[in-house]
């Protein structure tokens, strides 16, 4: 799962223009994972980015961040992927060929 999807859920994000609850779809997906209907995954890099965003942009307290990120880590059927050296090399190669964000390059490399 992408960082934005998880942050929408964690922070109960609402679109300021429309009032639409952005977190609801993320919640539905996570409930499906929790019930064992599907498997989920994110990367350690995503968790690090979530911590950064919650700390810097959302101004959350560290205790709250640790607690919420812990919820993600403890979710059954939800894997935390750690990129290998080969993943990083593949990500670099993807980014040089395609105009990808560095994080997206890593996710694509890990998924292939």
Secondary structure, 3 states (H helix, E strand, C coil): CCHHHHHHHHCCCECCCCCCECHHHHHHHHHHHHCCCCCEEEEHHHHHHHHHHHHHCCCCCHHHHHHHHHHHHHCCCEEEECCCHHHHHHHHHHHHHCCCCHHHHHHHHHHC
